[in-house]
Amino acid sequence: MERREEQPGTAGAGAAPALDFTVENVEKALHQLYYDPNIENKNLAQKWLMQAQVSPQAWHFSWQLLQPDKVPEIQYFGASALHIKISRYWSDIPTDQYESLKAQLFTQITHFASGSKIVLTRLCVALASLALSMMPDAWPCAVADMVRLFQAEDSPVDGQGRCLALLELLTVLPEEFQTSRLPQYRKGLVRASLAVECGAVFPLLEQLLQQPSSPSCVRQKVLKCFSSWVQLEVPLQDCEALIQAAFAALQDSELFDSSVEAIVNAISQPDAQRYVNTLLKLIPLVLGLQDQLRQAVQNGDMETSHGICRIAVALGENHSRALLDQVEHWQSFLALVNMIMFCTGIPGHYPVNETTSSLTLTFWYTLQDDILSFEAEKQAVYQQVYRPVYFQLVDVLLHKAQFPSDEEYGFWSSDEKEQFRIYRVDISDTLMYVYEMLGAELLSNLYDKLGRLLTSSEEPYSWQHTEALLYGFQSIAETIDVNYSDVVPGLIGLIPRISISNVQLADTVMFTIGALSEWLADHPVMINSVLPLVLHALGNPELSVSSVSTLKKICRECKYDLPPYAANIVAVSQDVLMKQIHKTSQCMWLMQALGFLLSALQVEEILKNLHSLISPYIQQLEKLAEEIPNPSNKLAIVHILGLLSNLFTTLDVSHHEDDHEGPELRKLPVPQGPNPVVVVLQQVFQLIQKVLSKWLNDAQVVEAVCAIFEKSVKTLLDDFAPMVPQLCEMLGRMYSTIPQASALDLTRQLVHIFAHEPAHFPPIEALFLLVTSVTLTLFQQGPRDHPDIVDSFMQLLAQALKRKPDLFLCERLDVKAVFQCAVLALKFPEAPTVKASCGFFTELLPRCGEVEPVGKVVQEDGRMLLVAVLEAIGGQASRSLMDCFADILFALNKHCFRLLSMWIKEALQPPGFPSARLSPEQKDTFSQQILRERVNKRRVKEMVKEFTLLCRGLHGTDYTADY
């Protein structure tokens, strides 16, 4: 097939004539798709074939492609094309051709019953689609007819082949219904018709499943067919016989998987809970699988135990409420719950020896929710029955959460270790949820066990057992308020007694202390029991994440009670930072922890600690500033700047983010003099400028410098004010020398916080005008190499319009040039840049009336903006961005209606614009729809999506399925 820029079969200039869709060309295109090594050619062939499938010629070439002499790939395409034509273009088929089409499909299915299975399936899907479109009026007994036709003895195909073809057809029919695009009213009619027709299907399936002579392949297909039909919400009582037959088939290893699937699908349908009597009959069938389950566990047969567990969980999880309501049957349901408990506690370590236990966790949530939803009296009865079960569950879960022996764990792959970590998180979430059922008694229970374990002299305890119990505590304390628990003081007392001989145990000890940090804030006298453990752990690189995150939590939650320990915490932290024990991200966390800690000290104390803490880094930075730039000193500079910015992120003496306990409950230090962060920043400002002068070319260093000020601005807010003039000046010099996106982002922050304050408006305005002028020059030189700068510039302009539209009143601002550059940015291939440009226009257009220069430029150049938007919708921009362009159209319509109604007619006038595929009527309809909708933005988005599909020739193709 020749390469073409246009897809054949589409109208308009340059498009190939529809006659190109011949059998020969389709075969060439398929060959290109499957065998051409060039990916561009493959993509082109795929697009062409998509067009071929929806063309009128598809009716002709599809049948020819199904000829016996063609290879399966070609036959498959022919069958797929038939399905697409029937399912999507049903209205194109004349009524008098329904019968002949049906007959042809039956003939082809009969032929392929002994041929390629993938082609057979596709033909069955096509016939299923035809049946759904004809039911119930044009083909009232479709399913019964299918059964009758395939049971006819005069067929050339053998009985088993016919039987399997019929079962394939019956299997895909409900599946096709679920995915069909039938209108809602038709869907209801067809569903009702299929519900009646299942009377022709189920007896046949029962017969085939129960007769001993049925081969295994037929019985497997029967189970898959049943599995497909039950998803049509067939009444559960009508499925009883087949469900029982499927339970019997579980004993046959070849049929086991299909039986499990069928049973689970039948039990899980939402409507099933209405048939309580049938559900009650299923409980003994499920309980009857316990011997098979135990045998499978004993033999290490994970597939069988997994399948049986799925059945038990499906019944329990989907119907616990309905079954709990049957109070007289409480014992049989309790037996099912105990069976699921066995599955939760299945022997072996997840995921290496078993993968079943994780399936059961959601069941325990559901059961608890259902019990707690009953009225008080009934709930009390069930609490009595199920509280012991949930205490047992806690024991089981903590056993399952235990690590294997060190030797065994050493053999696990990194993937298995990660799966086990996620599994423990799921267990942690379950324990947290169970706390609602068991309350404070759960913590007492865990504490008693841990106490007995640590104080028993009879036998040495395993670290795994201790770790699991602590993990249970941590899970609950992380999210539940344990401040009033009477066992936490005892737990804090027990922690120092734990003999820590293992990294996993040490990690859990750290995380448990971290989870109790809020409790420690209310009981500061206990801080000294655990803080030495945390500070000691800081020196161990293996405990890096847990020890640093725990210290950070303690410093954040308990900062007002930490001054007595501050010197020690700072000294230990300085020591580990200097020894470079931790990775970069943990060093940053540690600096954040110190920021929280210092925030609660008196200003002179803060400055003294800051001096000792950051002096070594400042000296190092001074030394690095003298050196010739190279990769290794760049890393050191970025690291030091990162440490400073993380310290300043949390060092906040103004308390505007503190909890609402007020000064009467917290003895807050009274800030004296300037903010310590500002003092330090002013001291190092010259040094930072010196570093910058050598590294202006390096985006990473510039970014790290900007991050220091950006984080300080965010934390300090108004306290940062003394720095505004010099920072604006530095940013202006930086950006004038070498424009960088991070400088624009910091400018945006300054505009956001300070532009509305008269005192700061002059330096902010000067900086805004300078960066705008520099960026406009960049646009003249060619901005395509700097999409990040354009992105940040558009965000800055949008922020300026939002916070201080007066910036656009300045005579020195070339609003016209800004507008034209933003239109140019709409055509960038980078999605974030286009989004930012759209964001700018959606902020600009509402200000047409209030900001005179904005109104003037929109009047003069708004048509240019509209043309760019229409070009993007016409196919020049990614479909994922259509909502952003719809926002511009909506804003134009809302704020410039008179102009838009004139421009849109003119813009859509030229033939072939914005797409050669559009007719004048389609363009006219679109413009009328847009102009009518000035209130509902969602509707405009839908119109634009629809229009862009028409423009791209994708309307009604597979490309639109998920759109």
C-alpha positions, 0 to 999 in steps of 0.5 A: 500500500502506498504511503499517503499523508491523507487517510483514504476514504475521507472527503476533501482536498487531497484525500484518496477516492473511496475506490481505494478500499479494495480487497487487494489494498486491504490485504496490502495494508494488513501485510504492512501492519503485521510485517513492515518493520517501519513503525511509521508505516505500521501506524499509517496502515493502521489508520488507513484500515480503521477508515476502511472498516467504517467505509461503505466498501467494507460490506463488499470486501469483508465477505471476500476476506473470509474466503477459505484461501485467505490466511487467518489474519486477513479473515479476522479483519474481514470478520471484525469489519462486519462486526463494526458495520453491524454494531455501529452503522446498523441504521445503514442496513435496509430492513429487507436485507436483515434475513440474508445478512443473518443467513450469511453469518450463520453459513460463515460460522458453520464453516469456521466451526472447524476452522480458525477459532479467533475468526469464529469468535469474531463472526459470533460477535458479529452475529450477536450484535445483529441479534441484539439490534433485531431483538425483540421485534425483528427477531423475537426468538433469536436465542432459541433459533440459534440453538435450533439451527446448530442442533440441525443434523443436516450440517456438514460439521461434526456434532462436537464442532457445532456444539462448540460453535453454538456455545461460543455464540451463546457466550459472546451474546451477553458480553456483546450486550454489556459493551453494546451502544444500544440506546437506553430504552432499547437496552431495557427491551433487549435485556428483558428479551434476553432474560426470557431467552435464558429459558432456551439456554440454561436447560441446554447447558445443564444437559451438556454439563451433566451428561457423562459423555460430554467431552471436557472441552465442551463442559469447559465451554458450558461453564464459560457460557454460564459465567457470561449469562449470569452477568445479565442479572439472571435470577439466582434461583434460576441458576441453582441447578447450574451452580450445583453442577459447577460445584460438582465440577470443582472436583475435576482439575481441568474444569476447576478454574472455569467452575470457580469463575462461574460460581463467583460470577453467579454469587456476585451479581448485585441482584443475588441478595434478593434470593435469600433461600438460594443463598442459604442453600449455597452455604452448605455447598461452600462449607463442603469444600473445606476438606478439599481446601485443607488438602490443597493447603497441605499439598501446597496447591496454591491454585486450588486453595485460591479458587475455593477461597474466592468462592467463600469470600464472594458469598460472604462479602457480597451477602453478609448483610442478607445472611446476617438478617437470617438470625435463625441461621446464625450458626451456618453463617458463623461457620462460613466466617470461620472458613474465611478466617482459615483462608485469612490465616492460611499457612505460609508467608505471603506472597512466597508460599501463599497468595490467598490470604489477601483476598479475604481482607475486604470481607472483614471490613464488610462484615464489621460495617454490616454488624455496626449498621444494625439497630442497637439490640440486634447489634448487641447480639452480634457483637457478642458473637463476633467480638471474639471472632475479631479478636481472633482475626487480630491474632491471625493478621499479626501472625501473617504480618510476621517476617520470615526468618532472616535466612529465608528472607534473604532468599526473597527477591526484591519484588517479593519483599515489596509485595510483602510490604504492601501486604503488611500495609493492607493488614495495618489498614484492616487493624485500624478499621477493626479498632472501631469494633473492638475499641480500647480493649484491642490496645489492652490486648496487644499491650498484655501480649507484648508485656508477657512476651518481654517479661517472660523468663521461661522461653526466649522470644522471637524478634518477629513476634515482638515486631508484629505486636508493635506493628499492630500498635503502630497501625492503630496509633498512626490514625486513631487518637490514642491520647486517652488510652491507659496502656500507652504509658506502659507501652512507652515504658516497655519500648526501652526494654526491647532487645533490638537485634534486627533492622526490621524490629528497630524500624518498627520501634522507630515508626511506633514512637513516631506514631505516638508523637501526638501522645508525647506532645500531651505527655511531655514527661515521657519524651525522655524515655524514647528520645535517646533511642531515636537519637541513637538510631540516627547514627545507623544508616540502615535506620535512616528513613525510620529514625529521621521521619520519627525525629521529624514527627517529634519535632513537629508535634512536641516542639514546645516541649523540646527546648531542654533537649534542643542542644542535644538534638542539634548536636547529634543531627549536626554530627550525622549530617557532617558524617554524611550517614544519610542519603540526600532526601533524609538529610532534607527531612532532618533539616525540616525536623530542625526547622520545627525544633528551632521555631519554638526557641527564643530568637537569640537561641534560634540565631545561636543554633542557626549559626552553629548549624549552618556555619560549616555549610556557609564556609563550604559554600564560600570555598565552592564559590571560589572554585571553577565550576565542575560536576562534583562541586555542582552536586555539593552546591545543590546539596547545601542550598537544598539543606538551607531551603528545607530548614527554612521551609519549617523554621517559622516563629510567627505560629500562623500555622500552629494548632488552635490551642492558643497562647494560654495553653502553649507558652509561645516565645515572643518574637523579638526583632527581625525574623531569624530566617530573614537575618540569615538570608540577608547574611548569605545574600552576597554569597548566594549572588557570588555562587549564582554569578558562576553558575547562571548557566546551570538550571539546577543551581539556579533552581536550588537558589530560587527554591531557598527563597520560594520556600522561605516566602511560602513559610514566612509570608509577610515576615519576608517583606524586608527581603523583597526589594533586594530579591526583586533586584537579584531576580531581575539581574539573573533573568536578564543575564540568562532566562530560567523558568525557576526565576519566573516561578519565584517571581510568580510567588512574589506577585502572589503574596506581595503585589497587592501591598502598596509598599511592595508594588514598585519593586514587584512591578519593576521585576514584572516588567523586566522579566516580561520584556526579556521573555518577549525578546526571547520570543522574537529570537525563537522560543521553541527551545524553551517550552519550560520558560514559556510555560512559567511565563504564562503562569506568571501572567495568569497570576498577575491578572488574578492578584493584581490586574493593575500590572497590565495598566502600566504604559511600559507593558506591551500588552499587544506583544504579550497577547500575540506571544500567548497565541503563539504558545498555544501552538507549542507541542508540549501539553503543559505549555499549552495548558498554561497559555489557555489558563492565561487567556481564561484569566485575561478575557474576563478582564476585557471590561475592567482593564482598558489595555486588555479590552483594546488588545482583545478587540484588535487581536481576538480574532487571531486567538479564535483562529488559533483555538479553532486550528487546535480543535481542528487537529493541530493539538492533542485531543487531551487538551480540548477541555482547555481550548473549550474554556477559552471559547466559553470565556470568549462567549461569556465576555466578548459575545458580540465580537465572537459571533462576528469572528466565528462566522468569518473564521469558519468561512474558508473551505477546508478550515479548520479541517478538510473533513467538515461540511459547511453545515457541520461548521455552521451547527458548531458555531450556533451551538457555541454561541447559544451556550453561555452558562454551562461550561460542561456542555461547551466541552462536550461540543468541542470534543464532538467537533474535534472528532469530526475534524479528525475523521474519527467520529464513530471509530474505535478511537472514540471508545474511551474518549 
